[in-house]
Amino acid sequence: MPAAGSQRAAIAALLASIGVVASVGAHAAEPAALPVLATKIAEAAGDPAVDASGQPIDITALAGRLRPADHVLLGEVHDNPAHHRLRAALLRALLADGRPTWVVFEQIDRQHNAAVAAAPRDAEAVARAGQLNRWGWPLHRPVFDAALAGGATVVGGNLSRAEASRVVRGGVAQAPVELQHWLAAPETPNTPGAAQPTPWTAAQDAELQRQVDVGHCGALPPDMIAPMALAQRARDAALAQAMLQAPPGVRVVLIAGNGHVRRDIGVPHYLAARVPAEALAVQGKRIVSLGVLERAPDGATAIDAPYDEVWFTARAQRPDPCADFRLPAPAVP
């Protein structure tokens, strides 16, 4: 029987190899203010979701507000079907304006983009080309159906398992060359103004490492936390790069987990390197993130990170996400 440290290291290596950073209840400070959504539930969504103020969602009104944005980031809890239905309804409303749009998926590794582009415009065909089987397909099918029906171009943006594993094992030097300039070490009090496109601070690094630790139920060996946080950064940078490769004038929508759409330590951090600071003001944002969260077991709503918009749904039924991290209780003699 392997020792506890060996078991945990094995779990960490496995999770790193498949690119999983779990989310089991980490919380960050609530943003100072969030927009209030209109008070009408969208029938197409079929879910009693509410906004940050507790009011039912008006998807049509939100789509109208999002249309001027260049980059729209739609979060999710991966295994919650309601989140995919809701975002599909929003995506259909958003695409109704006919503006050329790319939809970049975390669920497709970028190495599959040639196969995805060559696939018939059918959700099942695209899923096969993008190898979505490890994401619980067909959970995400409503979003793919909406993107394809709306005429959007489907693009993969994630690192492959092999790329992420190399980052975990070898650090920045083993990251894809085109991403390394985004992954410099965090600045320290003695070296202000790091010479990189979007300076990554020690505070950001500490928050991301905290998210990785809590997301893995505190079971990771301490020396695995920083490497896995770096791999998460590399994934965020890869997703941002995929979004920034869209032609001028094309709107880009990101479909990804809530951790990736956080404004402080997610993909928006990297997008901001290419967006003028004045465009990030509260009004007329060119980068807009939507966190799609779950209500607590007692029905309470708690914002777990900085987003521009927040939706809450019922919790999906799932086993205890920390159960696999716990060691079996010793046998009683």
DAHU-V599711 format. One line per field, one symbol per residue. ss: DSSP state (H for helix, E for strand, - for the rest). phi: phi as a letter, one per 20 degrees, with the letter a starting at -180 (. if undefined). psi: psi as a letter, one per 30 degrees, with the letter a starting at -180 (. if undefined). A space follows every 50 residues. Layout:
BEGIN
ss = ???
phi = ???
psi = ???
END
This chain:
BEGIN
ss = ---HHHHHHHHHHHHHHH-------------------------------E E----E--HHHHHHHH----EEEE------HHHHHHHHHHHHHHH----- EEEEEEEEEHHHHHHHHH----HHHHHHHH-HHHH-----HHHHHHHHH- --EEEEEE--HHHHHHHHHH-HHH--HHHHHH----E------------- EHHHHHHHHHHHHHH------HHHHHHHHHHHHHHHHHHHHHHH------ EEEEE--HHHH-----HHHHHHHH--HHHH------EEEEEEEE------ --------EEEEE---------HHH--------
phi = .ffgfffffffffffffdmedfccpfcdffgfbcfeefdbfefffmbfec efenegedffffgffegffecdddeaegeegffffffffffffffffmfg bddedffdfffefffffefgebgffffffelegfdmgegeggffgffffe nfeececeffgffffffffdmgfefggfdffedffffcgecfmgebgcgd effffffffffffffdmmefggfeffffffffgfffffffffffeffgne fcdddbfgffegfecdgggefffddggffefgemfeccddedddffgenf dcfeafceccdccffffbfgfegfeefgfffef
psi = klleeeeeeeeeeeeefghkjljggkklkklekkkkllikkkefegkill affgklkjeeeeeeffefkejkjjlljegjeeeeeeeeeeeeeefffgkk kkjkkefkkffgeeeeefllikeeeeeeefhgefggkhegeeeeeeeeeg glkkkkfllleeeeeeeeegaefglkeffeffgllkllffilhkilejkj leeeeeeeeeeeeefgggfkkeffeeeeeeeeeeeeeeeeeeeffklkfk kkkkjlleefgkfegaefeeeffgkkeffglekhkfjkkjkjlkllegfl kkkgljlelklkllkkklljffeffkkkkkkk.
END
